[in-house]
């Protein structure tokens, strides 16, 4: 998803962030530098806490010492709470304890290096041979709020790919709006959050399989004035590996793993776009929809989650009040999905109040 033109003049900045592109827009063009600076700071903080691709991140330290309690910072604790909340409300369809499966598929370096590195297109170079595997589930994660430590089972690894970037978008939008004193839109590789008053005519967002695509590819332009919008897709972050199960044959895999099998999903939808009260809420529902396949449409409708689902054959299904106008549509309704802030008592900008209520040792509950 890419922010499109709006009726009002707005400020715009963009820069590399979290392995992709950050786009910042402000209703006051003169305030764009203040907003961009705030977003850069938030992105740097989330990268330091949650990146799988730097050895000094809290997440990498937790994974390196799997089986032992590891002390972590406040931001990582909030990201962990978000990831466990996502697992809880999706009945485990979005599970942060799938890191070993993602690594087994070869996604253990930044995506740009994965698809352009020495093994990307050369049989002669080092080649990944991998078979994904199922592993322990999210309820095995142990959070100790008193000591600020987290322990995961030995042999497992955390991956916050379904939640951390969206959480960062929400936090960054809030911080940028406060710094700029105006309405702000933040897009982190297509994970979009807005905060403050929208411009006249709203924020126009182009929804496609790939957030980098323009008007020439199939998609839909929608207008949002609040909350967040996120798309999960199996078509963008995809690569090839050698598989032990297919001998000398390469297979195409992607980054959305079914936690029950440890393998990339192979379901009904290639893309799911969702609007909700926050980018985090939206991205969790979108990722769960890819994992659930055909069952996602009924789940989204039952939860009154506005979504646009693209079948593998390119046909489109809209549910939960998502507008059907294929060109420029009105704002999707805000979903009734239980929000992270409501469940945990956090605002995304404060301390991690209530995190103990969503740790892996809590009742998994679920709404799906």
C-alpha positions as CSV (number, residue, x, y, z in Angstrom):
1,X,0.0,0.0,0.0
2,X,1.3,3.4,-0.9
3,X,0.0,6.8,0.2
4,X,-1.6,8.4,-2.8
5,X,-2.4,12.0,-3.6
6,X,-4.8,14.0,-1.4
7,X,-7.0,17.0,-2.0
8,X,-4.9,19.1,0.3
9,X,-1.2,20.0,0.0
10,X,0.8,18.0,2.5
11,X,4.5,17.5,3.5
12,X,6.3,14.4,2.4
13,X,9.6,12.7,3.4
14,X,10.9,9.2,2.7
15,X,13.9,7.2,3.8
16,X,15.2,3.6,4.1
17,X,13.9,1.9,7.2
18,X,13.6,-1.7,8.6
19,X,14.7,-3.2,5.3
20,X,12.2,-1.2,3.3
21,X,10.9,2.4,2.7
22,X,9.5,4.7,5.3
23,X,7.1,7.4,4.0
24,X,6.0,10.3,6.3
25,X,3.3,12.8,5.4
26,X,2.1,15.8,7.4
27,X,-1.0,18.0,7.0
28,X,1.3,21.0,7.6
29,X,4.1,20.9,4.9
30,X,6.3,23.1,7.2
31,X,6.3,20.4,9.9
32,X,7.6,17.5,7.8
33,X,11.1,17.6,9.2
34,X,10.0,17.5,12.8
35,X,7.7,14.5,11.9
36,X,10.4,12.7,10.0
37,X,12.9,13.1,12.8
38,X,10.5,11.6,15.2
39,X,9.8,8.6,12.9
40,X,13.5,8.0,12.4
41,X,14.0,7.9,16.2
42,X,11.1,5.4,16.6
43,X,12.3,3.2,13.8
44,X,15.9,3.1,15.2
45,X,14.5,2.1,18.6
46,X,12.3,-0.7,17.3
47,X,15.2,-2.0,15.2
48,X,17.5,-2.1,18.2
49,X,14.9,-4.0,20.2
50,X,13.4,-6.4,17.7
51,X,15.6,-6.9,14.6
52,X,16.5,-10.5,13.7
53,X,19.4,-9.2,11.6
54,X,21.5,-7.5,14.3
55,X,23.3,-9.5,17.0
56,X,22.9,-6.8,19.6
57,X,19.0,-6.6,19.5
58,X,17.0,-7.8,22.4
59,X,15.3,-10.3,20.2
60,X,18.6,-11.8,19.0
61,X,19.8,-12.1,22.6
62,X,16.7,-13.9,23.6
63,X,17.0,-16.3,20.7
64,X,20.7,-16.9,21.2
65,X,20.0,-17.8,24.9
66,X,16.9,-19.9,24.2
67,X,16.1,-22.0,27.3
68,X,17.4,-19.3,29.7
69,X,15.8,-16.1,31.1
70,X,17.0,-13.0,29.3
71,X,16.6,-9.5,30.6
72,X,15.0,-7.1,28.0
73,X,14.1,-3.5,27.7
74,X,10.7,-1.8,27.9
75,X,10.2,-1.5,24.1
76,X,11.0,-5.2,23.6
77,X,8.5,-6.0,26.4
78,X,5.8,-4.1,24.6
79,X,6.6,-5.7,21.3
80,X,6.5,-9.1,23.0
81,X,3.1,-8.2,24.5
82,X,1.9,-7.3,21.1
83,X,3.1,-10.5,19.5
84,X,1.5,-12.7,22.3
85,X,-1.7,-10.7,22.1
86,X,-1.8,-11.4,18.3
87,X,-1.4,-15.1,19.0
88,X,-4.1,-15.0,21.6
89,X,-6.8,-13.3,19.6
90,X,-6.1,-15.4,16.5
91,X,-6.0,-18.7,18.3
92,X,-2.4,-19.1,17.4
93,X,-2.6,-18.4,13.7
94,X,-0.2,-15.5,14.2
95,X,2.5,-17.0,16.5
96,X,5.8,-15.3,17.3
97,X,7.5,-18.6,18.2
98,X,7.9,-19.5,14.5
99,X,11.4,-18.0,14.1
100,X,13.2,-21.4,13.6
101,X,10.8,-22.2,10.8
102,X,11.5,-18.9,9.1
103,X,15.2,-19.4,9.5
104,X,15.0,-23.0,8.1
105,X,13.5,-21.5,4.9
106,X,16.5,-19.3,4.5
107,X,15.1,-16.0,5.8
108,X,17.9,-15.4,8.3
109,X,19.4,-12.4,6.6
110,X,17.9,-9.1,5.5
111,X,15.4,-9.7,2.6
112,X,17.5,-7.6,0.2
113,X,20.5,-9.8,0.8
114,X,18.3,-13.0,0.6
115,X,17.2,-12.2,-3.0
116,X,20.4,-10.6,-4.3
117,X,23.2,-12.3,-2.3
118,X,25.6,-15.0,-3.6
119,X,23.1,-17.8,-3.4
120,X,20.1,-16.0,-4.9
121,X,20.5,-17.1,-8.5
122,X,23.6,-19.3,-8.7
123,X,23.8,-23.0,-8.4
124,X,27.5,-22.7,-8.0
125,X,27.3,-20.5,-5.0
126,X,26.4,-21.5,-1.5
127,X,22.8,-22.9,-1.6
128,X,20.2,-23.3,1.1
129,X,18.7,-26.7,1.6
130,X,15.8,-26.5,4.0
131,X,12.8,-28.3,5.3
132,X,10.6,-26.2,7.5
133,X,9.4,-27.8,10.7
134,X,6.8,-27.2,13.3
135,X,7.9,-26.2,16.8
136,X,6.7,-25.1,20.2
137,X,3.8,-22.7,20.3
138,X,3.4,-19.3,21.8
139,X,2.0,-20.5,25.1
140,X,5.5,-21.8,25.9
141,X,6.9,-18.2,26.2
142,X,7.5,-17.2,29.8
143,X,7.5,-13.5,30.8
144,X,8.6,-12.4,34.2
145,X,7.3,-8.9,34.7
146,X,9.1,-8.5,38.1
147,X,12.6,-9.2,36.6
148,X,11.8,-8.0,33.1
149,X,13.0,-11.3,31.7
150,X,11.7,-13.5,28.9
151,X,12.5,-17.2,28.4
152,X,11.6,-19.3,25.3
153,X,12.1,-23.0,25.0
154,X,15.5,-24.3,23.9
155,X,15.7,-24.9,20.1
156,X,13.1,-22.2,19.3
157,X,13.3,-18.6,18.2
158,X,11.0,-15.6,18.2
159,X,10.1,-13.7,15.1
160,X,8.1,-10.5,15.3
161,X,7.6,-10.1,11.6
162,X,3.8,-10.0,11.9
163,X,3.7,-7.3,14.6
164,X,6.8,-5.3,15.2
165,X,6.8,-3.1,12.1
166,X,3.1,-2.4,12.5
167,X,3.6,-1.5,16.1
168,X,6.4,0.8,15.1
169,X,4.1,2.5,12.6
170,X,1.6,3.2,15.3
171,X,4.2,4.4,17.8
172,X,5.9,6.5,15.1
173,X,2.7,8.2,14.0
174,X,1.8,9.1,17.5
175,X,5.3,10.5,18.2
176,X,5.4,12.3,14.9
177,X,2.0,14.0,15.4
178,X,3.1,15.2,18.8
179,X,6.4,16.6,17.4
180,X,4.8,18.2,14.3
181,X,1.7,19.5,16.0
182,X,-0.5,18.4,13.0
183,X,-2.0,15.3,11.3
184,X,0.6,12.7,10.3
185,X,0.6,9.5,8.1
186,X,3.4,7.0,8.6
187,X,4.0,4.1,6.1
188,X,6.6,1.5,6.9
189,X,6.9,-0.6,3.8
190,X,3.1,-0.3,3.4
191,X,2.1,-0.7,7.0
192,X,0.2,2.5,7.5
193,X,-0.8,4.4,10.7
194,X,-2.3,7.9,10.9
195,X,-2.6,10.2,13.9
196,X,-4.2,13.6,14.3
197,X,-6.5,15.5,12.0
198,X,-6.6,14.1,8.4
199,X,-6.1,16.5,5.5
200,X,-9.1,17.8,3.6
201,X,-10.4,14.8,1.5
202,X,-8.6,12.3,3.8
203,X,-5.5,10.2,3.3
204,X,-5.7,8.4,-0.1
205,X,-4.1,4.9,0.0
206,X,-3.4,2.7,-3.0
207,X,-4.1,-0.9,-2.1
208,X,-2.3,-3.5,-4.2
209,X,-0.3,-6.8,-3.8
210,X,2.9,-4.8,-3.5
211,X,2.9,-1.4,-1.7
212,X,5.6,-0.2,-4.1
213,X,3.3,-0.6,-7.1
214,X,1.7,2.4,-8.8
215,X,-1.7,3.1,-10.4
216,X,-1.0,0.9,-13.4
217,X,-1.3,-2.4,-11.5
218,X,-4.6,-3.9,-10.4
219,X,-5.7,-2.5,-7.0
220,X,-8.0,0.0,-5.3
221,X,-7.6,3.4,-3.8
222,X,-9.3,4.0,-0.5
223,X,-9.5,6.9,1.8
224,X,-8.8,6.8,5.6
225,X,-9.0,9.4,8.2
226,X,-8.0,7.5,11.3
227,X,-6.5,4.2,12.6
228,X,-4.4,2.0,10.4
229,X,-4.3,0.0,7.2
230,X,-2.1,-3.0,6.5
231,X,-1.6,-5.6,3.8
232,X,-0.1,-9.1,4.1
233,X,0.9,-10.8,0.9
234,X,2.6,-14.0,-0.2
235,X,3.7,-12.4,-3.5
236,X,6.2,-9.8,-2.3
237,X,8.6,-11.4,0.1
238,X,9.1,-14.7,-1.8
239,X,12.4,-16.4,-2.8
240,X,13.6,-19.8,-4.0
241,X,15.4,-22.6,-2.0
242,X,16.6,-26.1,-2.7
243,X,14.4,-28.5,-0.9
244,X,15.5,-31.9,0.4
245,X,12.0,-33.1,-0.4
246,X,12.3,-32.3,-4.1
247,X,15.9,-33.4,-4.6
248,X,17.6,-31.1,-7.0
249,X,14.6,-28.9,-7.6
250,X,14.1,-25.3,-6.5
251,X,10.9,-24.3,-4.8
252,X,9.4,-20.9,-4.2
253,X,8.6,-20.1,-0.6
254,X,7.4,-16.9,1.2
255,X,7.6,-15.4,4.7
256,X,4.1,-16.2,6.1
257,X,4.4,-19.4,8.0
258,X,1.6,-21.6,9.2
259,X,2.6,-22.2,12.9
260,X,0.9,-25.6,12.9
261,X,3.1,-27.0,10.2
262,X,6.1,-24.7,10.2
263,X,5.7,-24.3,6.4
264,X,4.7,-21.4,4.2
265,X,1.0,-21.1,3.9
266,X,-0.6,-22.4,0.8
267,X,-4.1,-21.2,1.1
268,X,-6.9,-19.3,-0.7
269,X,-5.5,-15.8,-0.6
270,X,-2.4,-14.2,-2.0
271,X,-3.1,-10.8,-0.4
272,X,-5.2,-9.6,2.5
273,X,-5.7,-5.9,3.3
274,X,-7.4,-4.8,6.5
275,X,-8.4,-1.5,8.1
276,X,-8.6,-1.2,11.9
277,X,-8.2,1.2,14.8
278,X,-4.4,0.7,14.6
279,X,-1.9,-0.6,12.1
280,X,-1.0,-3.4,14.6
281,X,-4.6,-4.6,14.7
282,X,-4.9,-4.4,10.9
283,X,-1.7,-6.3,10.2
284,X,-2.5,-9.1,12.7
285,X,-5.9,-9.6,11.1
286,X,-4.4,-9.5,7.6
287,X,-1.7,-12.1,8.4
288,X,-4.2,-14.4,10.2
289,X,-6.4,-14.2,7.1
290,X,-3.5,-15.5,4.9
291,X,-2.9,-18.4,7.3
292,X,-6.6,-19.2,7.7
293,X,-7.3,-19.4,3.9
294,X,-11.0,-19.8,2.9
295,X,-12.1,-19.7,6.6
296,X,-10.8,-16.1,6.9
297,X,-13.8,-14.5,5.1
298,X,-16.3,-15.8,7.6
299,X,-14.0,-15.0,10.5
300,X,-13.5,-11.4,9.3
301,X,-17.2,-10.9,8.7
302,X,-18.1,-12.3,12.1
303,X,-15.6,-9.9,13.7
304,X,-16.8,-7.0,11.6
305,X,-13.3,-6.5,10.3
306,X,-13.3,-4.6,6.9
307,X,-11.0,-6.5,4.6
308,X,-10.1,-6.9,0.9
309,X,-9.0,-10.4,0.1
310,X,-7.3,-11.3,-3.3
311,X,-7.6,-14.9,-4.3
312,X,-4.7,-16.6,-5.9
313,X,-6.4,-16.3,-9.3
314,X,-6.7,-12.5,-8.8
315,X,-10.4,-12.3,-8.0
316,X,-11.3,-10.0,-5.1
317,X,-13.6,-10.6,-2.1
318,X,-14.5,-7.7,0.3
319,X,-16.0,-8.3,3.7
320,X,-16.8,-6.5,6.9
321,X,-17.9,-3.2,5.2
322,X,-14.8,-2.7,3.1
323,X,-15.9,-0.4,0.2
324,X,-16.6,-2.2,-3.1
325,X,-15.8,0.8,-5.4
326,X,-12.8,-0.3,-7.5
327,X,-11.4,3.2,-8.1
328,X,-11.6,5.6,-5.1
329,X,-13.6,4.4,-2.2
330,X,-14.8,5.9,1.0
331,X,-13.0,5.1,4.2
332,X,-13.3,1.5,5.4
333,X,-15.1,1.2,8.7
334,X,-13.0,0.7,11.8
335,X,-13.1,-3.0,12.8
336,X,-14.5,-4.5,16.0
337,X,-11.3,-6.5,16.6
338,X,-10.2,-6.4,20.2
339,X,-7.5,-3.8,20.2
340,X,-4.0,-4.3,21.7
341,X,-4.3,-1.2,23.8
342,X,-7.7,-2.3,25.2
343,X,-6.4,-5.8,26.1
344,X,-3.1,-4.7,27.7
345,X,-3.8,-1.3,29.0
346,X,-1.0,0.2,26.9
347,X,-1.1,3.2,24.6
348,X,1.8,2.2,22.4
349,X,3.8,5.2,23.8
350,X,3.8,4.4,27.5
351,X,5.1,1.8,29.9
352,X,4.0,-1.8,29.4
353,X,1.1,-1.8,31.9
354,X,-0.8,-5.0,31.9
355,X,1.7,-7.0,29.9
356,X,1.4,-10.0,32.3
357,X,-2.2,-10.5,31.1
358,X,-1.0,-11.5,27.6
359,X,2.0,-13.6,28.2
360,X,2.3,-17.1,26.9
361,X,1.5,-18.5,30.3
362,X,-2.0,-16.9,30.3
363,X,-5.2,-18.5,29.2
364,X,-4.9,-18.6,25.4
365,X,-8.6,-17.7,25.0
366,X,-9.1,-16.6,21.4
367,X,-11.9,-15.2,19.3
368,X,-11.5,-17.1,16.1
